[in-house]
Amino acid sequence: MTFRKVDWIFVAGALAVVAAVSMLPAPKDRNPLIPKNVEHQSLKVEKDCLQCHRAEGSRPVPARHPKRQDCFRCHGRSNG
């Protein structure tokens, strides 16, 4: 099987779309910020968020929350 010029253009276009989508910013401006209190400011690793925010924790995330564990990607630290 040989690739024609149109095939290479399609592959390049598909790769460009995948690369562009992967570089989209996280919607931090629409998500709550991480509170500026002692409990939250001491967190350095995202898995530590699950101590309180797992389903059985003291402050579980809502059921509609994505099942992800990269909290810092969407929730930024508050400035004040």
Steps between C-alpha positions, in 0.01 A plus 500: 500500500636838404395833637392767260550870563136537611553220756798682652301822512218321684742344751669834560162669548382234744822532702463879502146470638611255772790727596279810509237331719763367741636853550166656589514668840319356797189697596652633825304825475169310533601266782524582871843598623682301766424683827779691668491329837745288694350167392513580130822701483698210645395273210783430258377177337159470339430156645496666845179679394324164519541487878195728527352504149446127434144363510532397867696811603387800702452717186429265206500639148158515327386192309529691170869580563736330252673191634848650476784542743682797350334763720760773448440499125145638535506657846752781540630638825333818628710815522342665796 
